[in-house]
Amino acid sequence: MKKIGFLSFGHWADHPSYQARAASDTLLQSIDLAVAAEEIGIDGAYFRVHHFARQLASPFPLLSAIGAKTKQIEIGTGVIDMRYENPLYMVEDAGAADLISGGRLQLGISRGSPEQVIEGWRYFGYEPEQGENDADMGRKKALEFLERLKGEGFAQPNPNPMFPNPPGLLRLEPHSEGLRERIWWGAASNATAVRAAENGMHLQSSTLKFDESGKPFHIQQAEQIRLYKDAWKKAGHKREARVSVSRSIFALVNDQDRYYFGQQGKAADSFGYIESDKRAIFGKSYAAEPDKLIKELEEDEAIKEADTLLLTIPNTLGVDYNVHVLSVIMEHVAPALGWR
């Protein structure tokens, strides 16, 4: 049994074949898709976050809207780039979104990845301190975010406040109890996965990671997950760790599916550089008739190690087609693999 969610990159463009041609299309369709996904039994609605791009950016208005219109589905991100964030303001935003959803927020964060502009976080008013790089800055902000989510007072109250204060130091409000335990770290390496475990964060592992052994992607990712689980156990956390992996999986059941994704099933792992000095490995896409797809997915070691699978979706093709994509997986693939 696995939790199955979708992961949307939230693209839009003024293209004649796209259903999402403007930002408003993507935002409103994202809400509609989450509602429809809940109705067919999907467990999670997750969204990528990118700045300076025609994609979803600040996630909390969208997550709050989805939380208000759904009842059960988990809502989250994969991932928020902490280099761009004010951790204290983010605590307030996240607390509000979590309370609106009734405690269903599952926030994925990371130290950041290559973006659309050079050092875009500088335009947001942030700069690493002396001796730090931008990755250090992102990690430090993440730790402050985690600390403030605990809900402990830290700010000295005004002796003459506008409104009465409770006794002692003040915390950020609104506070949502339990949200600290629902933060995930997007890890591209084995070492950062281990650090995520040590800091009590769940693990998000996407369709790429740094190439650390030359082995196939799903093998390297499975090894990363096992290291994470070992580190979680050694850290002595009382709660259970969760791990998600992302995959592009398309079951071809009609001519439209074959037109869109028929060639993707021939893809293999690929390599590239997301940082100048680190080679990355990118996992292949899966696209085939259900029977063949089931056999291929049975061999994916990382999916076996994870408790949550996030299906990347082609959001520009509209709500109806994406509901079809997800429904086919739920009906024809997931039961045969024991995911349902």
N, C-alpha and C positions, 0 to 999 in steps of 0.2 A: 504493500500500500504506500503510495506516495502522494504528496500534495502536488498538484499540477496548476501552474499559473501561466499567464502570458506576460511577455516583456515587449513593450512598444518603444521604439525609438522616437516616435512622435514627429516624423517628417511631414512637411508640406511643401508644395511647389506648384506654380501655375502651369501645370502640364495637362494636356487634354485627356490623358488616360488616368489621371489621379482623381480620387474622390475627396482628398484633402488638399485643397488648393490655397488655403489661407490658414493663419494661426487659429482663427475661430473654428474652422472646420475640424482641425486636429483636436482642439480642446473639447468641443462638444461631442465629437465622435468618440473620444476616449471615455467620456462619461457613459455614453450609450453602450459602448462595448463592454464596459465593466458591469453594467446592469444586466446585459444579455448573457455575459459569461457566467455570472452568478446563477442565472436561471438554468443553465445547462450543466451546472455542477463544477465549474472551474473554481479553484481554491484561492487564486491570487491574481491581482491586477497590479503589475509593476511597470515603471516608466523610467526610461533613461533621462539624464539631465545633461544638457550641453548649453553653453553660453555662446553668444555671437553666431548663432546658427539658426536656420529655419527648422528648428526642432523644439521640443519641450524644454523649458529652462526652469524657472522657479517652480518647484513642484507642489508647494503647500496649498495654494488655491484649488488646484485640480484634485489633490488627494482629499481635501475637505469636502469638495462638491461630491466626489464619489462616495465618501463616507456617509454623507447625508442622504444619498439616494439608494444605498444598498444596506444589507443587514448582516451578511455573514462573510463575504469575501475579504480576504486579507488585501491590504493596499500598501504599496511600497515603492521603493526606488531601487534602481540598479545602474549607476550609483550617483550620489551627490559628491561633487568635487569639493573637498573641504578647503582648498586654497581660496575659494571664492566666498567663503561663508564667514559671517560673524557668529561665533558659537553661541553667544548668549541670546541673540535675536532668534537664532535657529531653535533654541530650546523653547522659546515662547511659541513660535510657529508650529513646531512639532507637537507640543503639548496641546495646542488648540485643535489641530487636525486629529490627534488621537482621541481626544474627548468627544469630538463630533462623531467619530466613527465607532465609539464605544469600545476603544482599546484594540483596534484591528491594524494599527500601523506597524509596518515592518520596514524600517528605514535602512537601506544600503548606502554606505558612505565609503569614501576612499581618499587617499592622498592626492589623487588626480592623475589624469592621463593627457596625452597631447590634445590640444584644443585648436580652435579655428584661427586664433590670433596669437601673436607672440606675447607670452607672459600676460595673458588676459586678466589675471587676478590683480595686476597693477592698476588697471582701469577701475577696478572695484575699490581701490584705496588700500590694498594690502601689499606688504613687502616683507621678505624674510629679514629677520634680525641678523646682525653681524655674526658671521660664522655658520649661518644656516643656508640651505638651499630651499627651493619652493616645496620639495617633497617633505623636508623637515617641518616647514611651516604648516603644511596640510596635516601631518601626523599630530603636531602639537595642538592644533585647533580641534582635531578629533578627540583627543584626550580631555581637553577642557569641556567640550560638548558632553562627553560621557560623565564627567564629574558633576556638571551642573544639572544633568538629568536626574541625579539622585534625589533632588529636592531638599537638600540641606541649606540652611541659611548661611550666607557669606557676606552680605552687604550691610554696612552700618546704617541704621535707620536715622532719618532726620529727627532731631528732637522737637521740631515744630512742623509736623507733617500736615498736608492738606486734609488727609483722612486718618483716623486712628490706625496704628500699627499693632500687630500682635507682638508679644514680648520677644526679645532676642534679635539676632541677625535675620535679615530678610532673604528669602529665596525668590527665584523667578516664578512668575505666574503667567498662565495657568499651569499648574503641575499635574501631570498625568502619571499616576502610580503604575509602575510596571513597565513603562516605556523603555527605561534603561536596559531592560532585559530583552528588548526586541530590536536591537541595533545590529546590523550586519556589516562586515568589512569585505570590500571587493579586493581580493588578493590576486596579484599577477605572478607571485613567486612563492616558493615553499616557505621562505623565511617570514614573509609578511603574513602568511596563513598561520604560522606558529604564533606570531605576535598577536594576531587577532584572538586566538584561543587564550593566550595569557591574559589579555585584557577583557575577557568575558564577552566577546562579540561572536555572533554567528558568522558563518563563512558563505560568501557569494563567490563562485568561480565561474567565469564567463566562457565565451567561445574562444578565448585566447589566454595564453600565459607565456611567461618567459621560457624559452627553450633551455632546460637545465640538464637534459640527458640525451637528447637526440631520439628518444623513443616516440612512438605515436602519441598524438595529443591526449587521447582518452586514458592512456596508461600514465602519462605524466600527471594528468589531473587527478587520477585515482590515488597516485602516490602522495600528491599534495594534500588530498583530503585525509588520508590515513595519518600523515604527520600532524595535521590539525587536530584530529580526534585524540591522538596520543598526548598532544600538548594540553588539550582541554582536560583530559583525565588527570594529568600530572598537576595542573593548576588547582585541582580540588573544587571546582565549581559544583554547587549543589543541584543546579538545574541541567536539563539535557541540552546538548549542543544541536544546532540545526545547520544543514549544509544544502545550498542550492547550486545547481549547475544549469547553464543556459544552452539551448540547442535550437538549431533551425531544422524543424522536422515537418515534412509535408507528405501526407498520404494522398496519392494520386487516384482519384475515384471517378473523375469525369474529364472531359476534353479541356475545360477551363483550367483545371489543376495542371494537366499535362502541358498546356500552352505556357502557363506562368513558370512552372518549376520542373518540368520534365528533364531539363538538362542538368539541374543541380545535383541530382543523384549520382552523377558521374564524377563529382568533385572529390578531391582528396585533401588531407591536411596540407597547409601551405605555410610558408615562412616569410617573415618581413621584419621591419624594425620600427617599433613604436617609440623607442629611444635610440639615440645614435650609437650607443655602445652595447645595446642588449638586443639579441635576436629573439623574436617572439615566434611562437607556433600558434597557428590558427586552426581550430577544429573544422572538420568538413561538415557540410550540410547533408541532411538525409532527405531524400525524395524518391518515393517508389510506391508501387501498389502495396496495399496493407500487408499482405502475406510476406512479401519480400522485405518490407520495412521492419516488420516484427523480428525477422531473422537477423537483420543488420543491427538493430538496437539491442538484441540479446547479448551482443559481443562488446557493448560499450561499458567498460569497467567503471568509469566515473559515475555514470548514471546509477549503477548498482550501489555505489558508496553513498550517494546523496539521498536525502529524504524529500527533497523538493526539486521539481523540474520546471524551469521557466522556458516556455516556448516562444521564441522570437517570432513576431508577426509582421506581415507587410501592411502596416497601418494605412498606407496611401491607397490601398485597394478598397477601403470602406468597411463599414460595420458588418454588413450582411455577409460579405465574402469571408471576413475574419471569423465570424461566428461559424460559418461552414468549416473553415480550416480546423478550428478547435473542436467542433462537434465530431468531425470524422476521427480525430485522434482519440477522443473520449469513447466513441462507440466501437471503433474497429481495431484500435491499437492498444490502448491502455489496459483493457481487461485481459488480453492475451499475454501481456508482459507482467501481470500481477500488480500493476499500478492502481488498479481499481478492483 
